[in-house]
Amino acid sequence: MAHFVILGAGECGARAAFALREKGFDGEITLVGAETLHPYERPPLSKAAAADASDPKFIAAAEKYAESGIRLMTGLEAKNFDTASRTVTLSDGTALSYDKLLLATGASARSFPGAPANSPHIRSLRTHHDAAALRDVMKPGRHIAIIGGGFIGLELAATARLHGADVIVIEGLERVLKRGVPEEIAYLLTERHRAEGVDIRCGVSIETLTEEGGKAVIKLSTGEAIAADLALIGIGARPNVDIAERAGLAIDNGIAVDSHLQTSAPDVFAAGDCCSFPLSIYGGRRVRLESWRNAQEQGTLAAANMLGLDEAVSSVPWFWSDQYDLTLQISGLAEGAVTHQRRELGAGAFILFHLDAGGRLIAASGIGPGNAVARDIRLAEMLIAAGARPDPAALAASDIKLKSLLAA
């Protein structure tokens, strides 16, 4: 009986395990995760509901794994795997033989250089355990410093303010959300955070991050020292590739895979945050995506290709962020755009359509209250996938339905 092993019990790994069963695989499946909890959703960790939730949002009930014939091994790390003998060695010494192997090892938060390790006052956010520690500080009268003005940092800033904590965000670049978010949208979010009482400092560098007297102390290049009950480090993530490197797999901004998520080793696949892959709709450009939907889709795709179904990556990248009552959604990759058109949707919502030099729509970025931009972003995603070159004036005209452009 064939044995498929999945390393990484997050969104991607869990979805792959269930997808194998849904696609008819009747062999053995072993899913290995380093955390003691069974697989759970990670996006809620940084959003408003996290401050009130004592338990994570599980992907499936614990008994569902046994019912589906999935052997779930939690609290164990995969230390090594050998492609010649097709064996994986776990942290407790267990050796697992495999016929097919999926690496869904995810990514880890980047640490701040020189910051003390394991400090209760200096943390990052990757796990439910991290979120629980942050919850304890999200209270009136407590001070939270967030280092990095990216998605996680700003989502946590909004959550902390909603629960009464004082918040400062320190960003080294000239504006927040510099990577992948248009300036118009970043400006709107910055102003909203400031209106909610968040102190946002951009273009400021940090000299040291230390712990003193039960506080995190941040010394800025200006000489100012900021003391906080907790400092959250949100300066990005690095793909977990160590085990793949030790096995001799090709690495290129993550575990390098082809369009079918196959690594450089036979019968070894990689999916989700840990891998980089060629995206055909952008001319085969190699990308690595850290997003919930990508983890879901690639988990299912990896399962299909482990079964020999030969399916290629074809989806358009999609991201979202909730901050206060605003939702930001981005479809596609705007790098390479030379112009954009703005469409007003009413109630303060708008979408920016990003076009390349040939007039092709390559991305769309929208923001508004609730689900105000969701439908049009979905239609934009379909236009991007189709390689459409719509009339720029029609994109900007709110009285022309995007669905008509798709039909054309």
Summary of the structure (lengths in Angstrom):
residues: 408
radius of gyration: 22.2
end to end distance: 50.7
largest distance: 65.2
contacts: 1398
relative contact order: 0.12
helix: 26%
strand: 31%
